[in-house]
Amino acid sequence: MGGKGRLTEEEMARAWSRAAGKRGARHTRPVSFKRSVLTVNVDGSSWLYELTTKKREILKKFGPGIAGKAIKNIRFRIGEIK
């Protein structure tokens, strides 16, 4: 996510925390942002299901995007969140 003209991990983590809420953010970690798709690791299948059902709400909370970059979709997958 970092690099010239890219979002830093801290920027994305802050924005994700606001959009997913504190509970959701504790069980997740954004890992990449490519071609307007945010990929988020989730710590278990129950959170994967819950967040998938709330995807539209979460996308609306991002509004026009982050640092001028639009987020058009979120892909959730089970993975490490440390």
C-alpha positions as CSV (number, residue, x, y, z in Angstrom):
1,M,0.0,0.0,0.0
2,G,2.9,2.3,0.6
3,G,5.1,4.1,-1.9
4,K,4.9,7.3,-4.0
5,G,1.3,8.3,-4.5
6,R,0.1,5.3,-2.5
7,L,-1.7,5.0,0.8
8,T,0.4,4.2,3.8
9,E,-0.5,1.3,6.0
10,E,-1.4,3.7,8.8
11,E,-3.7,5.8,6.6
12,M,-5.5,2.6,5.4
13,A,-5.7,1.2,9.0
14,R,-7.3,4.4,10.3
15,A,-9.8,4.6,7.5
16,W,-10.6,0.9,7.8
17,S,-11.1,1.2,11.6
18,R,-13.6,4.1,11.0
19,A,-15.5,2.2,8.3
20,A,-15.6,-1.3,9.9
21,G,-16.0,-0.1,13.5
22,K,-13.9,-0.9,16.5
23,R,-15.2,-4.5,16.9
24,G,-14.7,-5.3,13.2
25,A,-11.3,-3.7,13.1
26,R,-10.1,-5.9,16.0
27,H,-10.7,-9.0,13.9
28,T,-9.4,-7.7,10.6
29,R,-6.4,-6.1,8.8
30,P,-6.3,-4.4,5.4
31,V,-3.5,-6.0,3.5
32,S,-3.6,-4.6,0.0
33,F,-5.3,-2.0,-2.2
34,K,-5.1,-2.5,-6.0
35,R,-7.3,-1.4,-8.8
36,S,-9.8,0.1,-6.4
37,V,-10.2,-3.2,-4.5
38,L,-9.3,-3.4,-0.8
39,T,-8.3,-6.8,0.4
40,V,-8.8,-7.4,4.1
41,N,-7.7,-10.4,6.2
42,V,-10.2,-11.7,8.7
43,D,-9.4,-13.9,11.7
44,G,-12.3,-16.4,11.3
45,S,-15.2,-17.6,9.2
46,S,-17.8,-16.0,11.4
47,W,-16.2,-12.5,10.9
48,L,-15.8,-13.3,7.2
49,Y,-19.5,-13.9,7.0
50,E,-20.6,-10.9,9.1
51,L,-18.4,-8.4,7.2
52,T,-19.4,-9.8,3.8
53,T,-23.0,-9.2,4.7
54,K,-22.2,-5.6,5.7
55,K,-19.9,-4.9,2.7
56,R,-22.3,-2.3,1.2
57,E,-22.6,-0.4,4.5
58,I,-18.8,-0.4,4.9
59,L,-18.2,0.8,1.4
60,K,-20.6,3.7,2.0
61,K,-18.7,4.7,5.1
62,F,-15.6,5.2,3.0
63,G,-17.5,7.8,1.0
64,P,-15.6,9.2,-2.0
65,G,-12.5,7.2,-1.0
66,I,-9.2,7.7,0.9
67,A,-6.7,10.3,-0.1
68,G,-8.5,10.7,-3.4
69,K,-8.5,7.0,-4.2
70,A,-11.9,5.4,-4.7
71,I,-12.7,2.1,-3.1
72,K,-15.1,0.2,-5.3
73,N,-15.0,-3.2,-3.7
74,I,-13.8,-5.1,-0.6
75,R,-12.5,-8.6,-0.8
76,F,-12.5,-10.5,2.6
77,R,-10.3,-13.6,3.1
78,I,-9.3,-15.6,6.2
79,G,-5.7,-14.8,7.1
80,E,-3.2,-13.5,9.6
81,I,-4.1,-10.2,11.2
82,K,-1.1,-9.5,13.4
